């Protein structure tokens, strides 16, 4: 049965033409920004939100913008969309399983932090609830079960600060404090392939938080970083740390962390960077762009970019950006390009100004986002998704039930990669049981997942796969 299903759609996906690794200008932001968020939406557009337009160094904290805008890759243009709540600070930009985007809106004088969500269907922001204990949220991290880890201060920053964390469930709209959050207040830098969260607090502390058991494990600390480095989870499951700040300068240091052995391998970049971006590309390499080469704001940001190649274990210079940037964003698009937005050029002893320009990085090989296949062959409607035990379609006539295993094929996953895809069924993320090569069909992959409990029954429940931050098209299944 699986073979017959596959023949209906096997050749429906296409690979985009290869072009050289270059940066090219695209449309400009409506508002100059740095320290903003940029989130790829399931429809392929990018939501750019918040950030700072201009700030005098003496006027800390810098006032943030509450505006947001959308980048459309089809036109190369930005357009304003709804506005965030007018608070002093926003963090997040987390894509939820149902396609909405989560932000935490903070104010130093607020009683509790607000959580608000952007709905791409309406183009509006709305408050989803208040944190149970956090008055200021410093970071938000999407966990593999679809919940969000919120970390921050428990009391206002103007008083003695204590720290904590909560788990936000966007389906139930509940906040649950994390017991025993470390007093060092480490920040989450990445979710590992097995679902644990890697935490780091400068050189003094590194650890792992396991959401499944709500336990913490101390690990070896990162060598050579006095400030927060950029981090990317590699296809192998290792973590690449680059740059950050050091006393008197920016870092050229890089560390590769192997979770299976709790060991680090040291490397050195050609250019020191702080406030740069680190983006995993579908071919397994990592694109590093911009940053401050010198930890002094009167010196300009760099326009250089570097590729880290895990196979060769080295850094390779690539084309330069058109503009020096730090505190900017880099977003992997559905077609395989990377959108660079905003940032600041520094270069002043008195103030920081945002940049409104944006540009696209086109890698040497363009790998499009994964595709889910449908019975009609157009990637819409009833999905080619079957009951794992019978090989029959999970359709309105033979619906799936909570807890059972379903199977499907997709493309554009990485051979040998250990980072699991995410599968959203309705508004919930499913537990991945298996992902790997589809036997006999090179370039295609099988994904087995468990139908999550609590999915609203229906004849056309949406299913969407996300891999390396990029969403597939949406198909449907029957669920009872």
C-alpha positions as CSV (number, residue, x, y, z in Angstrom):
1,X,0.0,0.0,0.0
2,X,2.9,2.4,0.8
3,X,4.4,1.9,-2.6
4,X,1.1,2.6,-4.4
5,X,0.6,5.8,-2.3
6,X,4.1,6.9,-3.1
7,X,3.7,6.6,-6.8
8,X,0.8,9.1,-6.7
9,X,3.2,11.9,-5.6
10,X,6.8,10.8,-5.8
11,X,7.8,13.2,-8.6
12,X,5.7,16.2,-7.6
13,X,8.5,18.1,-5.8
14,X,11.2,20.1,-7.7
15,X,14.7,21.4,-6.8
16,X,15.4,25.0,-7.5
17,X,18.3,26.0,-9.7
18,X,21.7,26.4,-8.1
19,X,23.3,29.8,-8.0
20,X,26.6,31.1,-6.6
21,X,26.9,32.0,-2.9
22,X,26.2,35.8,-3.0
23,X,24.4,38.6,-1.2
24,X,21.9,40.7,-3.1
25,X,19.8,43.6,-1.9
26,X,16.1,43.3,-1.5
27,X,13.3,45.6,-0.2
28,X,13.9,47.8,2.8
29,X,12.2,47.6,6.2
30,X,9.4,50.2,6.9
31,X,11.2,51.0,10.1
32,X,14.9,50.9,10.9
33,X,15.5,48.2,13.5
34,X,18.1,46.3,15.5
35,X,17.7,43.6,18.2
36,X,14.3,42.7,16.5
37,X,12.9,39.2,15.9
38,X,12.3,37.6,12.5
39,X,10.0,34.6,12.2
40,X,9.4,32.5,9.1
41,X,5.6,31.9,8.9
42,X,4.1,28.7,7.4
43,X,3.0,30.7,4.3
44,X,6.6,31.6,3.5
45,X,6.4,35.2,4.6
46,X,8.7,36.6,7.4
47,X,7.3,38.4,10.4
48,X,9.8,41.1,11.6
49,X,8.7,42.6,15.0
50,X,9.9,45.0,17.7
51,X,13.5,46.0,18.1
52,X,15.0,49.4,18.6
53,X,15.2,52.2,16.1
54,X,17.5,54.7,17.9
55,X,19.0,55.0,21.3
56,X,21.5,57.2,23.2
57,X,23.9,55.1,25.2
58,X,23.1,57.3,28.3
59,X,19.4,56.7,27.9
60,X,19.3,53.0,28.9
61,X,17.1,51.0,28.6
62,X,16.6,51.8,25.0
63,X,12.9,52.2,24.0
64,X,11.6,49.5,21.8
65,X,9.3,49.8,18.8
66,X,6.0,48.1,19.0
67,X,5.5,47.9,15.2
68,X,5.7,44.8,13.0
69,X,6.0,44.1,9.3
70,X,5.9,41.2,6.9
71,X,8.4,40.4,4.2
72,X,7.0,38.7,1.1
73,X,9.7,36.7,-0.8
74,X,7.4,36.7,-3.9
75,X,7.7,40.5,-4.2
76,X,10.8,41.3,-2.1
77,X,8.9,43.9,-0.2
78,X,8.0,44.7,3.4
79,X,4.5,45.8,4.5
80,X,3.3,46.9,8.0
81,X,1.1,44.5,9.9
82,X,-0.5,44.7,13.4
83,X,1.3,46.2,16.4
84,X,2.6,44.6,19.6
85,X,1.5,46.0,23.0
86,X,3.4,49.2,23.8
87,X,5.8,47.7,26.4
88,X,9.4,48.4,27.1
89,X,10.7,45.1,25.9
90,X,9.6,42.2,23.7
91,X,11.2,38.8,23.3
92,X,10.1,35.6,21.5
93,X,9.1,35.4,17.9
94,X,8.3,31.7,18.5
95,X,6.3,29.9,15.8
96,X,3.7,27.7,17.6
97,X,2.2,24.5,16.2
98,X,-1.0,26.2,15.1
99,X,0.9,28.8,13.0
100,X,0.6,31.7,15.5
101,X,3.7,33.5,16.8
102,X,4.4,34.0,20.5
103,X,6.0,37.0,22.2
104,X,6.5,38.0,25.8
105,X,5.8,41.7,26.4
106,X,7.8,43.0,29.4
107,X,7.9,46.2,31.4
108,X,10.4,46.8,34.2
109,X,7.5,48.2,36.3
110,X,4.9,45.6,35.3
111,X,3.4,43.2,37.8
112,X,3.6,40.2,35.5
113,X,4.8,39.7,32.0
114,X,2.1,39.4,29.3
115,X,2.2,36.7,26.6
116,X,0.8,37.8,23.3
117,X,0.4,36.1,20.0
118,X,0.4,37.2,16.3
119,X,-2.3,35.5,14.2
120,X,-1.2,35.5,10.5
121,X,-4.8,34.9,9.4
122,X,-6.0,38.2,10.9
123,X,-2.7,40.1,10.9
124,X,-3.2,41.1,14.5
125,X,-1.6,40.7,18.0
126,X,-3.6,39.8,21.1
127,X,-2.8,39.0,24.7
128,X,-3.0,35.3,25.4
129,X,-2.4,35.6,29.2
130,X,-0.1,36.6,32.0
131,X,2.8,34.7,33.4
132,X,2.2,33.1,36.7
133,X,5.4,34.3,38.4
134,X,7.7,36.1,35.9
135,X,7.7,39.9,35.8
136,X,10.3,40.1,33.1
137,X,11.0,37.4,30.5
138,X,14.5,37.3,29.1
139,X,14.1,34.4,26.7
140,X,11.5,32.1,25.1
141,X,12.4,28.6,23.7
142,X,10.1,26.3,21.8
143,X,10.3,22.7,23.2
144,X,9.8,19.6,21.2
145,X,6.3,18.9,22.6
146,X,5.1,22.4,21.5
147,X,5.2,24.1,24.8
148,X,7.4,27.1,25.4
149,X,10.1,27.6,28.1
150,X,10.0,31.1,29.5
151,X,12.9,32.3,31.6
152,X,13.4,35.6,33.5
153,X,13.2,37.5,36.7
154,X,10.6,36.8,39.4
155,X,10.5,40.3,40.8
156,X,10.9,43.8,39.2
157,X,14.4,44.7,38.0
158,X,14.4,47.8,40.2
159,X,14.5,45.5,43.3
160,X,16.6,42.6,44.4
161,X,16.4,40.1,41.5
162,X,15.7,36.4,41.7
163,X,15.2,34.2,38.7
164,X,13.0,31.5,37.5
165,X,11.3,29.8,34.6
166,X,7.9,28.6,33.4
167,X,6.4,26.2,30.9
168,X,3.7,27.9,28.8
169,X,1.2,25.5,27.1
170,X,-0.3,27.5,24.2
171,X,-3.2,25.0,23.7
172,X,-4.3,25.0,27.4
173,X,-3.1,28.7,27.8
174,X,-1.5,27.7,31.2
175,X,1.8,28.7,32.9
176,X,3.6,26.2,35.1
177,X,6.6,27.2,37.1
178,X,9.8,25.1,36.6
179,X,10.9,23.8,40.0
180,X,14.5,24.2,41.1
181,X,15.6,26.7,38.4
182,X,19.4,27.2,38.8
183,X,20.3,30.3,40.9
184,X,23.0,31.2,38.3
185,X,20.1,31.9,35.9
186,X,21.6,30.3,32.8
187,X,20.1,31.1,29.4
188,X,18.8,28.4,27.0
189,X,20.9,28.5,23.8
190,X,19.5,25.5,22.0
191,X,17.2,22.5,22.1
192,X,19.2,19.3,21.4
193,X,18.0,16.5,19.1
194,X,16.8,14.5,22.1
195,X,14.6,17.4,23.4
196,X,16.9,18.5,26.3
197,X,17.8,22.2,26.5
198,X,21.4,23.3,26.7
199,X,21.9,26.1,29.3
200,X,24.9,28.3,29.7
201,X,26.0,31.0,32.1
202,X,29.2,32.5,30.7
203,X,32.2,30.2,31.5
204,X,31.1,29.3,35.0
205,X,28.1,27.2,34.2
206,X,26.7,24.9,31.6
207,X,24.0,22.4,32.0
208,X,21.1,20.4,30.5
209,X,17.4,20.8,31.4
210,X,15.2,17.8,30.6
211,X,11.6,19.0,30.2
212,X,10.4,15.4,30.3
213,X,11.6,14.9,33.9
214,X,12.0,18.6,34.9
215,X,15.6,17.8,36.0
216,X,18.9,19.6,35.6
217,X,22.3,18.1,34.9
218,X,25.6,20.1,35.2
219,X,28.0,19.7,32.2
220,X,31.4,21.0,31.3
221,X,31.5,24.8,30.9
222,X,32.2,26.5,27.6
223,X,35.8,27.6,27.3
224,X,36.8,31.1,26.2
225,X,33.5,32.9,26.3
226,X,32.9,35.8,28.6
227,X,29.7,36.9,26.9
228,X,26.9,35.0,25.2
229,X,28.1,33.3,22.0
230,X,25.9,32.5,19.0
231,X,24.8,28.9,18.8
232,X,23.6,26.5,16.1
233,X,22.6,22.9,16.4
234,X,24.3,20.9,13.7
235,X,22.7,18.1,11.7
236,X,25.0,15.7,13.7
237,X,23.5,16.8,17.0
238,X,26.6,18.7,18.0
239,X,26.4,22.4,19.1
240,X,28.5,25.0,17.4
241,X,29.3,28.1,19.5
242,X,30.9,31.1,17.9
243,X,32.0,34.6,19.0
244,X,30.6,36.6,21.8
245,X,32.5,39.2,23.8
246,X,35.7,39.0,25.8
247,X,37.2,41.5,28.2
248,X,38.6,44.1,25.9
249,X,37.4,42.7,22.6
250,X,35.1,40.4,20.6
251,X,35.8,36.7,20.3
252,X,37.4,34.7,17.5
253,X,36.7,31.6,19.6
254,X,34.5,28.7,18.4
255,X,33.6,25.6,20.3
256,X,32.0,22.4,19.1
257,X,30.1,20.6,21.9
258,X,29.3,16.9,21.6
259,X,26.4,16.0,23.9
260,X,27.1,12.3,23.7
261,X,30.5,12.7,25.3
262,X,30.1,16.1,27.1
263,X,33.3,17.3,25.4
264,X,34.3,20.4,23.5
265,X,36.6,20.8,20.5
266,X,38.1,24.3,20.1
267,X,38.5,26.2,16.8
268,X,39.3,29.7,15.8
269,X,37.4,32.0,13.3
270,X,39.2,34.3,10.9
271,X,37.2,37.3,12.1
272,X,36.2,38.2,15.7
273,X,32.4,38.5,16.1
274,X,29.9,39.6,18.7
275,X,26.2,40.3,17.9
276,X,26.4,38.2,14.8
277,X,24.0,35.6,13.4
278,X,24.5,31.9,13.1
279,X,22.2,30.0,10.7
280,X,22.2,26.3,9.9
281,X,21.7,25.8,6.2
282,X,20.0,22.7,4.7
283,X,23.3,21.3,3.4
284,X,24.6,21.1,7.0
285,X,26.9,24.1,6.8
286,X,26.5,27.2,9.0
287,X,26.3,30.8,7.8
288,X,27.8,33.4,10.1
289,X,27.1,37.1,9.2
290,X,28.2,40.4,10.6
291,X,28.8,41.4,14.2
292,X,31.2,43.6,16.1
293,X,34.8,42.7,15.4
294,X,35.9,45.0,18.3
295,X,33.9,45.3,21.5
296,X,33.7,49.0,21.4
297,X,30.6,50.7,19.9
298,X,32.6,53.5,18.3
299,X,34.0,51.0,15.8
300,X,31.8,49.9,12.9
301,X,30.1,46.5,12.5
302,X,31.7,44.1,10.0
303,X,30.1,43.2,6.6
304,X,32.0,39.9,6.4
305,X,30.4,36.5,6.3
306,X,31.8,33.0,7.0
307,X,30.7,29.5,6.3
308,X,31.5,26.7,8.8
309,X,31.8,23.3,7.2
310,X,31.4,20.5,9.7
311,X,32.7,17.9,7.2
312,X,36.0,19.8,6.9
313,X,35.8,21.2,10.5
314,X,36.9,24.7,9.3
315,X,35.6,28.2,8.5
316,X,35.6,29.4,4.9
317,X,35.1,33.0,3.9
318,X,32.2,33.7,1.6
319,X,30.9,36.9,0.0
320,X,30.5,40.1,2.0
321,X,27.2,41.7,2.9
322,X,26.5,45.1,1.3
323,X,26.3,46.7,4.8
324,X,28.1,46.1,8.1
325,X,25.6,44.8,10.6
326,X,25.3,43.6,14.2
327,X,22.3,42.8,16.3
328,X,20.5,41.9,13.0
329,X,18.5,38.8,12.0
330,X,19.1,36.0,9.5
331,X,16.1,33.8,8.5
332,X,16.3,30.7,6.4
333,X,13.5,31.0,3.7
334,X,11.5,28.2,2.1
335,X,13.4,28.4,-1.1
336,X,16.8,28.0,0.6
337,X,17.9,31.6,0.6
338,X,18.6,33.5,3.9
339,X,16.9,36.9,4.6
340,X,19.1,39.4,6.5
341,X,17.2,42.3,8.1
342,X,18.2,45.5,9.9
343,X,20.8,45.6,12.6
344,X,23.1,48.5,13.6
345,X,26.4,49.7,12.1
346,X,27.6,51.0,15.5
347,X,30.5,53.5,14.7
348,X,29.4,56.1,17.2
349,X,30.5,56.9,20.8
350,X,27.1,58.4,21.7
351,X,24.2,56.6,20.1
352,X,23.0,53.5,18.2
353,X,20.9,53.7,15.0
354,X,18.9,51.0,13.3
355,X,19.4,50.0,9.7
356,X,16.4,49.7,7.4
357,X,18.0,47.8,4.5
358,X,17.7,44.0,4.0
359,X,19.5,41.6,1.7
360,X,19.3,37.9,0.6
361,X,22.1,35.4,0.8
362,X,21.9,32.7,-1.9
363,X,24.0,29.7,-1.0
364,X,25.9,27.6,-3.6
365,X,23.1,25.0,-3.5
366,X,19.4,25.9,-2.9
367,X,17.5,23.3,-1.0
368,X,13.7,24.0,-0.8
369,X,11.6,23.3,2.3
370,X,10.1,19.8,2.8
371,X,6.9,18.9,1.0
372,X,4.0,16.8,2.2
373,X,2.1,14.8,-0.4
374,X,-1.6,14.6,-1.1
375,X,-3.8,12.1,-2.9
376,X,-4.8,14.7,-5.4
377,X,-1.1,15.3,-6.2
378,X,-1.3,19.1,-5.7
379,X,-0.1,19.1,-2.1
380,X,-3.6,20.1,-0.8
381,X,-6.5,18.2,0.8
382,X,-6.4,14.6,1.9
383,X,-2.7,13.8,2.7
384,X,-1.0,10.6,1.6
385,X,-0.7,9.6,5.3
386,X,-1.5,6.1,6.4
387,X,-2.1,4.0,9.5
388,X,1.3,2.3,10.3
389,X,-0.3,-1.0,11.2
390,X,-2.6,-1.4,8.1
391,X,-1.2,0.8,5.4
392,X,-4.6,2.4,4.8
393,X,-5.2,6.1,4.5
394,X,-6.0,8.1,7.6
395,X,-9.2,9.5,5.9
396,X,-12.7,10.5,6.9
397,X,-13.8,6.9,6.2
398,X,-10.9,5.4,8.2
399,X,-9.9,8.1,10.7
400,X,-6.9,8.1,13.0
401,X,-7.3,8.0,16.8
402,X,-5.2,9.6,19.6
403,X,-2.1,7.5,20.4
404,X,-1.8,5.6,17.2
405,X,1.2,5.7,14.8
406,X,0.8,7.2,11.4
407,X,3.3,7.2,8.5
408,X,4.1,9.5,5.6
409,X,6.8,10.5,3.1
410,X,8.5,13.8,2.6
411,X,11.6,15.2,1.0
412,X,14.4,17.7,1.8
413,X,15.5,16.1,5.1
414,X,19.2,15.6,5.6
415,X,20.8,12.2,5.0
416,X,22.0,10.9,8.4
417,X,20.8,14.0,10.2
418,X,19.7,13.5,13.8
419,X,17.6,16.6,14.3
420,X,14.0,15.4,14.2
421,X,11.3,17.1,12.2
422,X,8.3,18.5,13.9
423,X,4.8,17.4,12.9
424,X,1.8,19.5,13.9
425,X,-1.5,17.8,14.0
426,X,-4.2,20.4,14.5
427,X,-2.8,22.7,17.1
428,X,-0.5,20.2,18.8
429,X,2.9,18.8,18.0
430,X,3.1,15.0,17.6
431,X,5.8,12.8,19.1
432,X,8.2,11.6,16.4
433,X,8.6,7.8,16.4
434,X,10.9,7.4,13.4
435,X,12.4,9.5,10.6
436,X,14.9,8.3,8.0
437,X,15.4,7.2,4.4
438,X,12.4,5.8,2.5
439,X,13.6,2.3,1.5
440,X,14.1,2.2,-2.3
441,X,13.4,5.9,-2.9
442,X,16.6,8.0,-2.7
443,X,16.0,11.5,-1.7
444,X,12.7,10.7,0.0
445,X,12.2,10.1,3.7
446,X,9.7,8.3,5.9
447,X,8.3,10.0,9.1
448,X,6.3,8.0,11.7
449,X,4.5,10.0,14.3
450,X,2.0,9.5,17.1
451,X,-1.3,11.3,17.0
452,X,-1.3,13.5,20.0
453,X,-4.1,13.5,22.6
454,X,-6.5,16.3,22.6
455,X,-6.7,16.9,18.9
456,X,-10.1,18.1,17.9
457,X,-11.8,15.4,15.8
458,X,-12.8,16.2,12.2
459,X,-12.7,15.0,8.6
460,X,-10.0,17.5,7.6
461,X,-7.6,18.0,10.5
462,X,-4.5,19.9,9.2
463,X,-1.1,18.3,9.3
464,X,2.1,20.3,8.7
465,X,5.8,19.3,9.0
466,X,8.5,21.7,10.0
467,X,12.2,21.0,9.6
468,X,15.1,23.4,10.4
469,X,12.5,26.1,11.0
470,X,10.8,25.8,7.6
471,X,7.2,24.6,7.3
472,X,5.9,22.3,4.6
473,X,2.6,22.8,2.9
474,X,-0.5,21.7,4.8
475,X,-2.5,18.5,4.1
476,X,-5.4,17.0,6.0
477,X,-6.3,13.7,7.7
478,X,-9.4,12.3,9.4
479,X,-9.3,12.1,13.2
480,X,-12.0,10.7,15.5
